[in-house]
């Protein structure tokens, strides 16, 4: 009886050890590739964060980021997300962003928040994960 228990214990112990090592190999070899759109949106986030800081300091943002027009052509993580709704949200985002760069100082906060809210609106329909982070761009 002891031999059976010992054999059972060795089998269980050795099989658990193999599973752990397989999990470690899978985790170590995992490569995450960022889409062009994800990279562009990180740049958009950074730009809007810089705009927020400038506005809070009483300054007006300058140098509209023309690269943001790549929103229409950047490769998406899921290509099926590019549809009429996505294009409409893209149009609206760029429209509201241009307003920030042309706004009088007393309206900058409103225009900036409109831009951030356009991001949130789009992300409410697709890819909701970044919404909490995007909301931090709002000026209270």
C-alpha positions in Angstrom: 0.0 0.0 0.0 2.9 2.4 0.8 4.5 1.6 -2.6 1.3 2.5 -4.4 0.9 5.8 -2.4 4.6 6.6 -3.0 4.2 5.9 -6.8 1.1 8.0 -6.9 2.8 10.8 -5.1 5.8 10.7 -7.4 3.6 10.8 -10.5 1.6 13.7 -9.2 4.7 15.6 -8.1 6.5 15.1 -11.4 3.5 16.1 -13.5 3.0 19.3 -11.5 6.6 20.2 -11.9 6.4 19.8 -15.7 3.2 22.0 -15.9 5.0 24.8 -14.1 8.0 24.8 -16.4 5.7 24.8 -19.5 3.8 27.8 -18.2 7.1 29.6 -17.5 8.3 28.9 -21.1 5.1 30.2 -22.6 5.2 33.4 -20.5 8.8 34.0 -21.3 8.4 33.5 -25.0 5.2 35.6 -25.4 5.7 38.4 -27.8 3.1 41.2 -27.8 3.0 43.2 -31.0 1.5 46.7 -31.0 -0.7 47.7 -34.0 -0.1 51.0 -35.8 -3.4 52.3 -34.4 -2.4 51.4 -30.8 0.8 53.3 -31.3 -1.0 56.3 -32.8 -3.5 56.4 -30.0 -0.7 56.4 -27.4 0.7 59.4 -29.2 -2.7 61.0 -29.2 -2.9 60.4 -25.5 0.4 62.0 -24.9 -0.4 65.0 -27.0 -3.7 65.5 -25.2 -2.0 65.2 -21.9 0.5 67.9 -22.9 -2.4 70.0 -24.1 -4.1 69.6 -20.7 -1.0 70.7 -18.9 -0.6 73.7 -21.2 -4.2 74.8 -20.8 -4.0 74.5 -17.0 -0.9 76.7 -17.2 -2.9 79.3 -19.2 -1.1 78.6 -22.5 -2.6 77.7 -25.8 -1.5 74.5 -27.6 0.3 75.1 -30.9 1.5 73.0 -33.8 -1.6 70.9 -34.7 -0.3 67.2 -35.1 -0.8 66.5 -38.8 0.3 62.9 -38.3 -3.0 62.3 -36.6 -4.6 62.0 -40.0 -3.1 58.5 -40.0 -6.1 57.5 -38.0 -7.8 56.7 -41.4 -5.0 54.4 -42.6 -3.2 53.0 -39.5 -3.5 49.2 -39.1 -6.0 48.3 -36.4 -5.6 45.5 -33.9 -8.8 44.1 -35.3 -9.4 45.2 -38.9 -13.1 44.6 -38.6 -13.3 47.6 -36.3 -12.8 50.0 -39.2 -16.3 50.7 -40.4 -18.5 53.7 -41.0 -18.9 54.4 -37.3 -15.2 54.3 -36.7 -14.6 56.7 -39.6 -17.3 59.1 -38.3 -15.7 59.1 -34.8 -12.3 59.7 -36.4 -13.7 62.7 -38.3 -15.3 64.0 -35.2 -12.1 63.6 -33.2 -10.0 65.5 -35.7 -12.6 68.2 -35.9 -12.7 68.7 -32.2 -8.9 68.6 -31.9 -8.6 71.3 -34.6 -10.9 73.5 -32.5 -8.5 73.2 -29.6 -5.7 74.7 -31.7 -7.9 77.6 -32.9 -9.8 78.3 -29.7 -9.6 81.5 -27.7 -7.9 81.1 -24.4 -11.2 81.4 -22.4 -12.7 78.5 -24.3 -9.7 76.1 -24.4 -11.0 74.0 -21.5 -14.3 73.4 -23.2 -12.7 72.5 -26.5 -10.1 70.3 -24.9 -12.8 68.4 -23.0 -14.9 68.0 -26.2 -11.9 66.4 -27.8 -11.4 64.0 -24.9 -15.1 63.2 -24.8 -14.9 62.3 -28.5 -12.3 59.7 -27.6 -14.5 58.4 -24.9 -17.5 58.2 -27.2 -15.6 56.1 -29.7 -14.2 53.8 -27.1 -17.6 53.2 -25.6 -18.5 51.4 -28.9 -15.2 49.6 -29.4 -12.2 48.8 -27.2 -13.6 50.1 -23.8 -10.4 49.2 -21.9 -8.7 52.6 -22.1 -11.7 54.7 -21.0 -10.6 55.2 -17.4 -7.2 56.4 -18.5 -8.7 58.7 -21.2 -11.1 60.2 -18.6 -8.0 61.4 -16.7 -7.4 63.8 -19.6 -10.5 65.8 -18.8 -10.1 69.2 -17.1 -12.4 69.5 -14.2 
